[in-house]
Amino acid sequence: MKYLLIFILSVAAIQMTAQEIQPTVNVDVQLLPAEARVDVQTMRQDVAAYISSQRFTGKDWDAPRISVDINITLTGKNGNRYSAILSVSSSRIIDGPDRGRSVVYRAVDKDWNFEYAMNANLTYQTLRFNDFSTLLDFYMCLIIGFDMDTYGELDGSAMFDAAKDICRLGASYNGLGYQNTPEPGVPSRIALASELTDMRFEDFRKFIFEYYVDGLDSLAYNKQNALSNIARALEKMRDFKQNKTSNRSILIQTFFGSKYQELADLFRGSDQREVFRTLREVDPGNTGVYEQARDDK
């Protein structure tokens, strides 16, 4: 019995390290009437158990598990169907003795309508649409892909392909928020997945890799050189936006929507004044944040 217990614990440890996501789940029910809250009291546990037990890559995961915050705000109920807003945010460890963290991807999705019952038994099936779990699958595939891209050039490609396939699956079932084709410059699930799987955006993905490996992961060892590397990566991103895109890029918008505060903090009060001009040009929506950082001492 003793050896059997050791074996079971060893298998459990292997399974935990082989899985990709370490989720923290919150479910906000404040917008629901009190009588409607009883039926969703297991949703947080159900989602956490589902996400932490799947292998979205289909392989053993030999990297650190990706820290993901999942926030579900339930906004309404009709029968056993719910409307909700899904917020996700992922981060990864920065190399160095301090082991800081950097936000890699952040998204808010308001187009979510689903059927749910307590103690839901959710399974990851790539060929079957489920209006509750499929949206979670989509974002977990994106999160894993973005994380992989920060460690190796274009390493996340297979996961971005999977996310695009999920969009097409949802569209085939007329799921809310799913489309087969993107509208130019209009943010959507399929728009982001399409850019991430488009060869024309591979250079921008490589610049993200440079930002992390030559920049953030080098800060602890040579801060000035790392900041210079980050500034060069940002210049490449600006040039890409100006010369390689004709419509508003959802990928560029997504990257800076996740990174603008980090970038402002990295260069706050810096004597590299040119970097703030680059940031305003590539990410004009956050000009105020960058100007505040530039003027801080």
C-alpha positions as CSV (number, residue, x, y, z in Angstrom):
1,M,0.0,0.0,0.0
2,K,2.8,2.4,0.9
3,Y,4.5,1.9,-2.5
4,L,1.1,2.2,-4.3
5,L,0.6,5.5,-2.6
6,I,4.0,6.7,-3.6
7,F,3.3,5.7,-7.2
8,I,0.0,7.5,-7.3
9,L,1.5,10.7,-5.9
10,S,4.4,10.5,-8.4
11,V,1.9,10.1,-11.3
12,A,-0.1,13.1,-10.0
13,A,3.1,15.2,-9.8
14,I,4.0,14.3,-13.4
15,Q,0.5,15.1,-14.6
16,M,0.6,18.5,-12.9
17,T,3.9,19.5,-14.4
18,A,2.9,18.2,-17.8
19,Q,-0.1,20.6,-18.0
20,E,0.3,24.1,-19.3
21,I,-1.9,26.4,-17.2
22,Q,-2.0,27.4,-13.6
23,P,-5.4,29.2,-13.3
24,T,-6.8,31.6,-10.8
25,V,-10.5,31.8,-11.3
26,N,-13.0,34.4,-10.0
27,V,-16.7,34.4,-10.7
28,D,-18.6,37.7,-10.0
29,V,-22.3,37.2,-9.5
30,Q,-23.2,40.6,-8.1
31,L,-25.3,41.5,-11.2
32,L,-27.5,38.5,-10.8
33,P,-30.6,38.5,-8.6
34,A,-30.0,36.6,-5.4
35,E,-32.2,33.6,-6.4
36,A,-30.1,33.1,-9.6
37,R,-26.8,32.8,-7.8
38,V,-27.4,29.4,-6.3
39,D,-27.2,27.6,-9.7
40,V,-23.7,29.0,-10.4
41,Q,-22.1,28.4,-7.0
42,T,-19.8,25.7,-8.4
43,M,-18.8,27.6,-11.6
44,R,-15.4,28.8,-10.1
45,Q,-14.4,25.3,-9.1
46,D,-15.7,23.8,-12.3
47,V,-13.7,26.2,-14.5
48,A,-10.5,25.9,-12.4
49,A,-10.7,22.1,-12.4
50,Y,-11.3,22.1,-16.2
51,I,-8.5,24.4,-17.1
52,S,-5.9,22.9,-14.8
53,S,-6.6,19.3,-16.0
54,Q,-6.4,19.8,-19.8
55,R,-3.4,19.4,-22.0
56,F,-4.2,22.0,-24.7
57,T,-1.0,21.3,-26.6
58,G,-1.7,17.6,-26.6
59,K,1.9,17.1,-25.3
60,D,3.7,17.1,-22.0
61,W,4.5,20.6,-21.0
62,D,8.2,20.9,-19.8
63,A,8.1,24.7,-19.2
64,P,6.9,26.6,-16.1
65,R,3.1,26.5,-16.0
66,I,1.5,29.7,-17.3
67,S,-0.1,31.9,-14.6
68,V,-3.5,32.9,-15.8
69,D,-6.2,35.0,-14.1
70,I,-9.7,34.2,-15.3
71,N,-12.5,36.5,-14.3
72,I,-16.1,35.7,-15.2
73,T,-18.7,38.5,-14.6
74,L,-22.2,37.1,-15.0
75,T,-24.4,39.8,-16.3
76,G,-27.8,38.1,-16.8
77,K,-29.8,34.8,-16.7
78,N,-32.7,33.5,-18.8
79,G,-33.7,30.0,-17.8
80,N,-30.5,28.0,-17.6
81,R,-28.7,30.4,-20.0
82,Y,-26.3,33.1,-18.9
83,S,-24.7,36.1,-20.4
84,A,-21.2,37.1,-19.2
85,I,-18.0,39.0,-19.6
86,L,-14.8,37.0,-19.7
87,S,-11.5,38.7,-18.7
88,V,-8.3,36.8,-19.0
89,S,-4.7,37.8,-18.2
90,S,-1.5,35.8,-18.5
91,S,2.0,36.4,-17.2
92,R,5.4,34.8,-17.4
93,I,8.5,34.8,-15.2
94,I,11.3,37.2,-16.2
95,D,14.7,35.7,-16.1
96,G,17.1,36.9,-13.4
97,P,17.5,36.5,-9.6
98,D,14.5,38.6,-8.7
99,R,12.1,36.4,-10.8
100,G,9.7,39.2,-11.6
101,R,6.6,38.7,-13.8
102,S,5.5,40.3,-17.0
103,V,2.0,40.4,-18.4
104,V,2.0,38.6,-21.7
105,Y,-1.6,38.8,-22.8
106,R,-4.7,40.5,-21.6
107,A,-8.2,40.4,-23.1
108,V,-11.8,41.2,-22.3
109,D,-14.6,39.5,-24.2
110,K,-18.2,40.6,-23.8
111,D,-19.8,38.3,-26.4
112,W,-20.5,35.3,-24.2
113,N,-23.8,33.5,-23.9
114,F,-24.0,30.0,-22.6
115,E,-25.9,27.2,-21.0
116,Y,-24.6,26.1,-17.6
117,A,-25.6,23.6,-14.9
118,M,-24.0,23.1,-11.5
119,N,-21.0,20.7,-11.2
120,A,-20.5,20.8,-14.9
121,N,-18.4,18.0,-16.3
122,L,-16.3,19.8,-18.9
123,T,-14.1,18.1,-21.5
124,Y,-11.7,19.5,-24.1
125,Q,-12.9,18.2,-27.5
126,T,-11.6,20.2,-30.4
127,L,-14.3,19.0,-32.8
128,R,-17.3,19.6,-30.6
129,F,-18.7,23.1,-29.8
130,N,-19.8,23.9,-26.3
131,D,-21.0,27.5,-25.8
132,F,-19.4,27.6,-22.3
133,S,-16.1,25.8,-22.6
134,T,-15.2,26.5,-26.2
135,L,-14.6,30.2,-25.5
136,L,-12.3,29.2,-22.6
137,D,-10.5,26.8,-25.0
138,F,-10.0,29.6,-27.5
139,Y,-8.3,31.9,-25.0
140,M,-6.2,29.2,-23.4
141,C,-4.8,28.3,-26.9
142,L,-4.0,32.0,-27.5
143,I,-2.4,32.3,-24.0
144,I,-0.2,29.3,-24.6
145,G,0.8,30.5,-28.1
146,F,1.7,33.9,-26.8
147,D,3.7,32.4,-24.0
148,M,5.6,30.1,-26.4
149,D,6.4,33.0,-28.7
150,T,8.2,34.8,-25.9
151,Y,10.7,31.9,-25.5
152,G,11.3,30.9,-29.2
153,E,10.7,32.6,-32.5
154,L,7.2,31.6,-33.8
155,D,7.0,28.7,-31.4
156,G,3.4,29.4,-30.7
157,S,2.2,28.9,-34.3
158,A,0.5,25.5,-33.7
159,M,-1.5,27.0,-30.8
160,F,-2.6,30.0,-32.9
161,D,-3.7,27.6,-35.6
162,A,-5.8,25.8,-32.9
163,A,-7.4,29.1,-31.8
164,K,-8.3,29.9,-35.4
165,D,-9.8,26.4,-35.8
166,I,-11.9,27.0,-32.7
167,C,-13.2,30.3,-34.3
168,R,-14.3,28.4,-37.4
169,L,-15.9,25.7,-35.2
170,G,-17.9,28.3,-33.3
171,A,-18.9,30.0,-36.6
172,S,-20.2,26.7,-38.0
173,Y,-22.5,26.5,-35.0
174,N,-23.5,30.2,-35.3
175,G,-22.0,30.8,-31.8
176,L,-22.1,34.3,-30.5
177,G,-18.9,36.2,-31.3
178,Y,-17.5,33.7,-33.8
179,Q,-16.9,34.4,-37.5
180,N,-15.2,32.6,-40.3
181,T,-13.6,35.8,-41.8
182,P,-12.4,39.0,-40.1
183,E,-13.6,42.5,-41.0
184,P,-10.5,44.6,-41.8
185,G,-9.4,46.7,-38.7
186,V,-12.4,45.5,-36.6
187,P,-11.4,43.7,-33.3
188,S,-12.8,40.2,-33.1
189,R,-11.7,36.7,-32.1
190,I,-11.1,35.7,-35.7
191,A,-9.3,38.9,-36.6
192,L,-6.7,38.3,-33.9
193,A,-6.4,34.6,-34.7
194,S,-6.1,35.4,-38.4
195,E,-3.2,37.9,-37.9
196,L,-1.4,35.5,-35.6
197,T,-1.6,32.8,-38.4
198,D,-0.7,35.1,-41.2
199,M,2.8,34.9,-42.6
200,R,2.8,38.7,-43.1
201,F,2.7,39.2,-39.3
202,E,5.5,36.8,-38.5
203,D,8.0,39.6,-38.3
204,F,6.0,41.3,-35.7
205,R,5.8,38.1,-33.7
206,K,9.6,37.9,-33.9
207,F,9.9,41.4,-32.6
208,I,7.9,40.3,-29.5
209,F,10.4,37.5,-29.0
210,E,13.2,40.1,-29.2
211,Y,11.4,42.2,-26.6
212,Y,11.4,39.4,-24.1
213,V,14.6,37.5,-24.7
214,D,16.9,40.4,-25.6
215,G,15.1,42.9,-23.4
216,L,13.1,41.8,-20.3
217,D,15.2,38.6,-19.7
218,S,18.4,40.7,-19.8
219,L,17.4,43.5,-17.4
220,A,18.8,41.8,-14.4
221,Y,22.2,41.3,-16.0
222,N,22.7,44.6,-18.0
223,K,19.9,47.0,-17.6
224,Q,21.1,49.7,-19.9
225,N,21.8,47.2,-22.7
226,A,18.4,45.5,-22.2
227,L,16.6,48.8,-22.4
228,S,18.4,49.7,-25.6
229,N,17.4,46.3,-27.0
230,I,13.7,47.0,-26.0
231,A,13.9,50.4,-27.7
232,R,15.2,48.8,-30.9
233,A,12.4,46.2,-30.8
234,L,9.9,49.0,-30.4
235,E,11.4,50.9,-33.4
236,K,11.0,47.7,-35.5
237,M,7.4,47.4,-34.4
238,R,6.7,51.1,-35.3
239,D,8.3,50.6,-38.7
240,F,6.3,47.4,-39.2
241,K,3.1,49.2,-38.4
242,Q,3.9,52.1,-40.8
243,N,5.2,50.1,-43.7
244,K,3.6,46.6,-43.5
245,T,0.0,47.3,-42.4
246,S,-2.8,49.2,-44.2
247,N,-5.6,48.7,-41.7
248,R,-5.6,48.9,-37.9
249,S,-3.7,45.7,-36.7
250,I,-5.5,43.8,-34.0
251,L,-2.3,42.0,-33.0
252,I,-0.4,45.3,-32.6
253,Q,-3.3,46.7,-30.6
254,T,-3.4,43.6,-28.5
255,F,0.3,43.7,-27.7
256,F,0.3,47.3,-26.6
257,G,-3.0,46.9,-24.8
258,S,-1.2,44.3,-22.6
259,K,2.2,46.1,-22.3
260,Y,1.7,49.9,-22.2
261,Q,1.9,50.1,-18.4
262,E,5.0,47.9,-18.3
263,L,6.6,50.0,-21.1
264,A,5.8,53.2,-19.3
265,D,7.4,51.9,-16.1
266,L,10.5,50.5,-17.9
267,F,11.3,53.9,-19.3
268,R,9.9,56.2,-16.7
269,G,12.2,59.2,-16.3
270,S,14.6,57.7,-18.8
271,D,17.1,59.8,-20.7
272,Q,16.2,57.7,-23.8
273,R,13.7,60.4,-24.9
274,E,13.4,59.1,-28.4
275,V,11.7,55.9,-27.1
276,F,8.7,57.9,-26.0
277,R,8.2,59.3,-29.5
278,T,8.4,55.8,-30.8
279,L,5.8,54.6,-28.3
280,R,3.4,57.5,-29.2
281,E,3.7,56.6,-32.9
282,V,3.2,52.9,-32.6
283,D,0.6,53.1,-29.8
284,P,-1.1,56.5,-29.9
285,G,-4.1,55.4,-27.8
286,N,-1.8,55.4,-24.7
287,T,0.0,58.6,-25.4
288,G,-1.0,60.1,-22.1
289,V,0.5,57.2,-20.1
290,Y,3.8,57.5,-22.0
291,E,4.0,61.3,-21.7
292,Q,3.4,61.0,-17.9
293,A,6.2,58.5,-17.7
294,R,8.5,60.7,-19.8
295,D,8.0,63.6,-17.5
296,D,8.3,61.7,-14.2
297,K,11.7,62.0,-12.5
